[in-house]
Amino acid sequence: MPSEQADFVVIGGGPAGAAAALMLRRHVPGRRVILLEAGRHDRPKPGEVLPAVARGLLRQLGAWALFAEAGFVENRTLVSAWTKEQLSEKHSIFSAHGAGWHLDRARFDRLMLQAAETVGSEVRLGSAVCSATRENRGWRLKLADADITAQAVIWAAGRSWGLARHFGAKVIVHGHLAAYARFFDRSPGDCRMIVEARPEGWWYSADLPDHRRVVACLTDPDLGGGLRKADHWYRALAKTQFIARLLPAEARETVSLVKPAGTASVDPAAGERWVAAGDCLFAADPLSSRGIVHALRSGILAAYAASDMLEGREDLARARYSMIATQGFNDYVPALAAHYAAAARWDTPFWQRRLPLKETATARAGHSHFGRRGWVT
Ligand SMILES: Cc1cc2nc3c(=O)[nH]c(=O)nc-3n(C[C@H](O)[C@H](O)[C@H](O)COP(=O)(O)OP(=O)(O)OC[C@H]3O[C@@H](n4cnc5c(N)ncnc54)[C@H](O)[C@@H]3O)c2cc1C
């Protein structure tokens, strides 16, 4: 079986992995960086709304020019029926950061890998890492048809935590949630994202490049099983006040997906010559719209931490990185809880589970949200 050596291997080619590979090559240009991505970024994927604060991160990564050329849809208005049944609108013109974007996610992910290649990272698509074992001071990674040894690894495999036990990490599930999403084409553009709270959970829809639109219902997996079926999903959509109206008669469904979307984190955030980044480090509820920004930011920080590890500052790198990760998670928990509490006006299981712990019977029955108590897997 062929075997290769690299200074750094990045596992996963989403925004976190791409940012890490980019930053490693910019920070320590003489080092060999290999990025291994299991897929090919050729399928639709949810996670479309990129807040305007990403501009600074993309500039820091040297990916801004490529991004600006891509012509993604500007997010001019966020519309929500969240705290009450009426719509409220927030226009980007009143934001100091300006407008964010609605992405074609597969195209964005490919673009970030292209930027990583431009600075000399070796990107391998269709290369899933099956196992990781300690070797000398680094790691031996097994792929289906090859082995790669690395002095340090950045683990950015998104919500695929299959390698957790190989790195000696545990995954803590803080709250379950699933997204039942459908993509449509032939939809007129309006540069808007809309969020609507409903008794069963919440819905969102965003205008996407090329006259496409995504519509998704988010609810707990034990409550939303029926939404996998098209007739159930369309019946629930028809009951929404605002989201259903966004789809014109000529819109045609192209793809449907069901994705996990609850909050989860890994512990520790970094270990012996490895660092977790992006969703793999801490996967946020999509309501927070912070997943991609967190992925880019933690990818950058993971690159610094991993390069410090090779410079003999292992303990400092781990301690500093873990402290930043913990702070990020601690800021998120109350913000998300407050966001849900503001919309909770139904006596349904989804919203009951999101009331403060002491008020709910379901919480006593073991449902855990927003980090009060987690399940270790
Ligand atoms: C329904 C939904 C809506 C969302 N909406 C938004 C939004 O509007 N805005 C926002 O900012 N965020 C949103 N998010 C979150 C956002 O999509 C994620 O936070 C973001 O994709 C995380 O990036 P990542 O690089 O960490 O992981 P990913 O993008 O998941 O990338 C991880 C990559 O690792 C690869 N991989 C996995 N295992 C292996 C392996 N063993 N070997 C090699 N490769 C592997 C995968 O193929 C994948 O490409 C949403 C999420 C969901 C579920």
The ligand as a Tripos MOL2 file, in Angstrom:
@<TRIPOS>MOLECULE
LIG
   53    58     1     0     0
SMALL
NO_CHARGES

@<TRIPOS>ATOM
      1 C1        -29.9630   22.7740    7.7950 C.3       1 LIG1
      2 C2        -28.7150   23.5510    8.0700 C.ar      1 LIG1
      3 C3        -28.6760   24.8900    7.7480 C.ar      1 LIG1
      4 C4        -27.5340   25.6370    8.0010 C.ar      1 LIG1
      5 N1        -27.5390   26.9520    7.6830 N.ar      1 LIG1
      6 C5        -26.4310   27.6870    7.9120 C.ar      1 LIG1
      7 C6        -26.3980   29.0560    7.5300 C.ar      1 LIG1
      8 O1        -27.3580   29.5830    6.9810 O.2       1 LIG1
      9 N2        -25.2660   29.7580    7.7820 N.ar      1 LIG1
     10 C7        -24.1720   29.1820    8.3890 C.ar      1 LIG1
     11 O2        -23.1630   29.8690    8.5970 O.2       1 LIG1
     12 N3        -24.1730   27.8720    8.7310 N.ar      1 LIG1
     13 C8        -25.2640   27.1230    8.5100 C.ar      1 LIG1
     14 N4        -25.2630   25.7950    8.8230 N.ar      1 LIG1
     15 C9        -24.0420   25.2150    9.4250 C.3       1 LIG1
     16 C10       -22.9080   25.0600    8.3930 C.3       1 LIG1
     17 O3        -23.3600   24.3470    7.2590 O.3       1 LIG1
     18 C11       -21.7450   24.3120    9.0420 C.3       1 LIG1
     19 O4        -21.4630   24.9220   10.2820 O.3       1 LIG1
     20 C12       -20.4880   24.3290    8.1760 C.3       1 LIG1
     21 O5        -20.6870   23.6030    6.9890 O.3       1 LIG1
     22 C13       -19.3190   23.7250    8.9560 C.3       1 LIG1
     23 O6        -18.1940   23.6290    8.1440 O.3       1 LIG1
     24 P1        -17.1250   22.4600    8.4100 P.3       1 LIG1
     25 O7        -16.0300   22.6740    7.4390 O.co2     1 LIG1
     26 O8        -16.8140   22.4090    9.8430 O.co2     1 LIG1
     27 O9        -17.9130   21.1070    8.1080 O.3       1 LIG1
     28 P2        -18.5360   20.5970    6.7520 P.3       1 LIG1
     29 O10       -18.9650   21.7170    5.9010 O.co2     1 LIG1
     30 O11       -19.5380   19.5780    7.1390 O.co2     1 LIG1
     31 O12       -17.3040   19.8790    6.0310 O.3       1 LIG1
     32 C14       -16.7520   18.7080    6.5530 C.3       1 LIG1
     33 C15       -16.1910   17.8970    5.3910 C.3       1 LIG1
     34 O13       -15.4750   16.7770    5.9140 O.3       1 LIG1
     35 C16       -15.6460   15.6970    5.0310 C.3       1 LIG1
     36 N5        -15.3740   14.4560    5.7780 N.ar      1 LIG1
     37 C17       -16.1480   13.8870    6.7530 C.ar      1 LIG1
     38 N6        -15.5390   12.7730    7.2190 N.ar      1 LIG1
     39 C18       -14.3650   12.6530    6.5360 C.ar      1 LIG1
     40 C19       -13.3040   11.6960    6.5690 C.ar      1 LIG1
     41 N7        -13.3190   10.6380    7.4210 N.pl3     1 LIG1
     42 N8        -12.2620   11.8530    5.7130 N.ar      1 LIG1
     43 C20       -12.2230   12.9170    4.8610 C.ar      1 LIG1
     44 N9        -13.2230   13.8460    4.7810 N.ar      1 LIG1
     45 C21       -14.2620   13.7180    5.6210 C.ar      1 LIG1
     46 C22       -17.0800   15.8170    4.5600 C.3       1 LIG1
     47 O14       -17.2490   15.1710    3.3090 O.3       1 LIG1
     48 C23       -17.2670   17.3280    4.4840 C.3       1 LIG1
     49 O15       -17.0730   17.8370    3.1720 O.3       1 LIG1
     50 C24       -26.3930   25.0140    8.5930 C.ar      1 LIG1
     51 C25       -26.4250   23.6600    8.8980 C.ar      1 LIG1
     52 C26       -27.5770   22.9260    8.6570 C.ar      1 LIG1
     53 C27       -27.5900   21.4520    9.0050 C.3       1 LIG1
@<TRIPOS>BOND
     1     1     2 1
     2     2     3 ar
     3     2    52 ar
     4     3     4 ar
     5     4     5 ar
     6     4    50 ar
     7     5     6 ar
     8     6     7 ar
     9     6    13 1
    10     7     8 2
    11     7     9 ar
    12     9    10 ar
    13    10    11 2
    14    10    12 ar
    15    12    13 ar
    16    13    14 ar
    17    14    15 1
    18    14    50 ar
    19    15    16 1
    20    16    17 1
    21    16    18 1
    22    18    19 1
    23    18    20 1
    24    20    21 1
    25    20    22 1
    26    22    23 1
    27    23    24 1
    28    24    25 2
    29    24    26 1
    30    24    27 1
    31    27    28 1
    32    28    29 2
    33    28    30 1
    34    28    31 1
    35    31    32 1
    36    32    33 1
    37    33    34 1
    38    33    48 1
    39    34    35 1
    40    35    36 1
    41    35    46 1
    42    36    37 ar
    43    36    45 ar
    44    37    38 ar
    45    38    39 ar
    46    39    40 ar
    47    39    45 ar
    48    40    41 1
    49    40    42 ar
    50    42    43 ar
    51    43    44 ar
    52    44    45 ar
    53    46    47 1
    54    46    48 1
    55    48    49 1
    56    50    51 ar
    57    51    52 ar
    58    52    53 1
@<TRIPOS>SUBSTRUCTURE
     1 LIG1         1 GROUP 0 **** ****
